[in-house]
């Protein structure tokens, strides 16, 4: 009986050591010298750094519907500072999809929330938004392009490490938001839409 109990303690200790190596030690070494967190932690919105220092802000270019309703216009806004590129990307997206005061008009349906964000070493950002971005969308080619590129351009303009953005909805890849813009791959900045 004593031998079995000792064997059980040894097995538990080895399992604990392996779990520590897999989930703590190896990701720390992999990320040493890097400002990003492990891919799984990044995808689920976790970060090893504090998202924003108390009240610290940066100036960022955010994109809203222009007066003609067919283009985006760039507006410089104060955005909370993020310690890492992942944290800053999260703050920029949160600011871009937030409700805006008049006379600004958001291209993103009201009530849309950021679920998670993930950055790759290739410079791609994966932005996971709530289903409201689809259910609350007014439809139409122009409206869909403005919605998609307000988010894509906000990240690619403000963060040089991000070259393309793919929008996910409720944790899943989607073909489109409203039937027009192909979202099955990361999209690059589209300056042609900005006045």
Wavefront OBJ file of the C-alpha trace (Angstrom):
o trace
v 0.000 0.000 0.000
v 2.856 2.359 0.915
v 4.572 1.635 -2.426
v 1.429 2.557 -4.373
v 1.000 5.815 -2.482
v 4.637 6.727 -3.150
v 4.255 5.839 -6.846
v 1.118 8.024 -7.026
v 2.972 10.973 -5.450
v 5.826 10.553 -7.955
v 3.403 10.422 -10.914
v 1.608 13.568 -9.687
v 4.933 15.365 -9.209
v 6.090 14.423 -12.724
v 2.753 15.526 -14.223
v 3.008 18.832 -12.358
v 6.566 19.364 -13.614
v 5.540 18.608 -17.206
v 2.571 20.978 -16.971
v 4.852 23.706 -15.599
v 7.341 23.165 -18.445
v 4.643 23.190 -21.126
v 2.553 26.105 -19.906
v 5.012 28.308 -18.006
v 8.688 27.711 -18.659
v 8.700 27.092 -22.425
v 6.371 30.024 -23.325
v 8.528 32.350 -21.164
v 11.684 31.280 -22.989
v 9.961 31.457 -26.369
v 8.813 35.008 -25.640
v 12.082 36.201 -24.101
v 13.058 39.363 -25.920
v 9.611 39.552 -27.492
v 6.815 41.845 -26.483
v 4.017 39.425 -27.275
v 2.560 36.742 -25.066
v 2.177 33.091 -25.958
v -0.176 32.495 -28.898
v -2.895 30.878 -26.791
v -2.776 33.597 -24.148
v -2.840 36.245 -26.873
v -5.799 34.688 -28.644
v -7.886 34.509 -25.516
v -7.101 38.113 -24.674
v -4.699 37.422 -21.817
v -1.509 39.385 -21.506
v 1.499 39.277 -19.246
v 1.619 43.074 -19.244
v -0.712 45.637 -17.794
v -2.988 46.878 -20.555
v -2.661 50.562 -19.876
v -0.768 52.631 -17.387
v -2.962 54.843 -15.237
v -4.352 57.471 -17.580
v -1.517 57.276 -20.111
v -2.671 57.978 -23.685
v -1.358 57.962 -27.239
v -2.609 59.790 -30.322
v -4.066 57.360 -32.848
v -5.757 57.689 -36.216
v -9.257 56.218 -36.065
v -11.592 55.912 -39.038
v -15.215 57.022 -39.256
v -17.779 57.403 -42.029
v -17.106 60.530 -44.079
v -19.836 63.065 -44.825
v -20.478 61.571 -48.280
v -21.261 58.171 -46.710
v -19.016 56.355 -49.199
v -15.568 56.901 -47.705
v -13.768 56.870 -44.387
v -12.255 59.905 -42.771
v -9.279 59.769 -40.430
v -9.665 61.454 -37.046
v -6.864 61.763 -34.497
v -8.099 60.569 -31.103
v -6.616 59.910 -27.682
v -6.417 56.158 -27.060
v -5.293 54.383 -23.895
v -1.639 53.389 -24.001
v -0.782 49.694 -24.209
v 2.523 48.361 -22.916
v 3.000 45.753 -25.662
v 1.951 45.690 -29.333
v -0.827 43.269 -28.377
v -2.067 45.565 -25.616
v -1.911 48.581 -27.932
v -3.772 46.719 -30.684
v -6.479 45.818 -28.161
v -6.819 49.475 -27.083
v -6.985 50.720 -30.688
v -9.698 48.235 -31.671
v -11.661 48.999 -28.497
v -11.524 52.715 -29.323
v -12.431 52.116 -32.980
v -15.563 50.094 -32.199
v -16.694 52.243 -29.249
v -19.754 54.486 -29.531
v -18.825 57.936 -30.860
v -20.275 61.384 -30.191
v -21.879 63.502 -32.918
v -20.899 64.532 -35.530
v -18.756 61.378 -35.919
v -20.455 58.336 -37.440
v -19.073 54.872 -36.694
v -18.969 52.285 -39.461
v -19.202 49.537 -36.822
v -22.683 48.519 -35.593
v -23.441 49.824 -32.110
v -23.009 47.201 -29.405
v -20.189 45.342 -31.176
v -17.581 44.213 -28.653
v -14.031 42.928 -28.888
v -13.842 39.324 -27.706
v -10.127 38.683 -28.311
v -7.176 39.690 -30.436
v -4.176 37.679 -31.595
v -0.971 38.865 -33.296
v 1.310 36.614 -35.322
v 5.028 36.946 -35.987
v 4.174 37.470 -39.689
v 2.446 40.763 -38.903
v -1.127 39.485 -39.118
v -3.728 40.473 -36.542
v -6.811 38.343 -35.878
v -9.615 40.408 -34.362
v -12.483 38.422 -32.839
v -15.651 40.522 -32.563
v -19.081 39.764 -31.148
v -21.904 38.626 -33.417
v -23.475 42.089 -33.233
v -21.138 43.139 -36.032
v -23.173 40.829 -38.291
v -26.658 40.978 -36.749
v -26.567 44.775 -36.421
v -25.018 45.452 -39.818
v -27.143 47.514 -42.249
v -25.816 45.583 -45.268
v -24.724 46.821 -48.662
v -21.332 46.730 -50.351
v -20.255 50.218 -49.295
v -21.345 49.859 -45.669
v -19.579 46.512 -45.369
v -16.350 47.878 -46.884
v -16.429 50.845 -44.490
v -16.991 48.576 -41.485
v -14.215 46.164 -42.392
v -11.646 48.768 -43.385
v -12.293 51.046 -40.410
v -10.874 48.209 -38.285
v -8.188 47.063 -40.746
v -6.925 50.604 -41.370
v -6.970 51.554 -37.672
v -4.572 48.715 -36.835
v -2.337 48.880 -39.923
v -2.026 52.682 -39.761
v -1.192 52.936 -36.058
v 0.915 49.820 -35.568
v 3.665 49.338 -38.176
v 4.203 45.758 -36.980
v 0.714 44.865 -38.269
v 0.484 44.480 -42.034
v -2.870 42.707 -42.384
v -6.003 42.038 -40.326
v -8.521 39.205 -40.388
v -11.884 39.694 -38.715
v -13.421 36.755 -36.866
v -16.953 36.669 -35.453
v -17.771 34.895 -32.199
v -14.467 33.014 -32.379
v -14.998 31.704 -35.904
v -13.780 32.530 -39.376
v -16.592 33.978 -41.493
v -16.870 34.426 -45.242
v -18.297 37.956 -45.002
v -20.188 40.280 -42.667
v -23.002 41.041 -45.112
v -22.250 39.083 -48.273
v -19.676 41.265 -50.054
v -16.164 41.517 -48.522
v -14.203 38.248 -48.373
v -13.001 37.813 -44.776
v -11.463 34.356 -45.157
v -7.940 35.834 -45.177
v -6.137 38.779 -43.569
v -6.721 42.065 -45.417
v -4.163 44.821 -45.981
v -4.714 48.557 -45.535
v -7.020 50.188 -48.115
v -6.132 53.875 -48.399
v -8.397 54.282 -51.429
v -11.394 54.320 -49.051
v -10.002 57.192 -46.946
v -10.743 60.801 -47.905
l 1 2 3 4 5 6 7 8 9 10 11 12 13 14 15 16 17 18 19 20 21 22 23 24 25 26 27 28 29 30 31 32 33 34 35 36 37 38 39 40 41 42 43 44 45 46 47 48 49 50 51 52 53 54 55 56 57 58 59 60 61 62 63 64 65 66 67 68 69 70 71 72 73 74 75 76 77 78 79 80 81 82 83 84 85 86 87 88 89 90 91 92 93 94 95 96 97 98 99 100 101 102 103 104 105 106 107 108 109 110 111 112 113 114 115 116 117 118 119 120 121 122 123 124 125 126 127 128 129 130 131 132 133 134 135 136 137 138 139 140 141 142 143 144 145 146 147 148 149 150 151 152 153 154 155 156 157 158 159 160 161 162 163 164 165 166 167 168 169 170 171 172 173 174 175 176 177 178 179 180 181 182 183 184 185 186 187 188 189 190 191 192 193 194 195
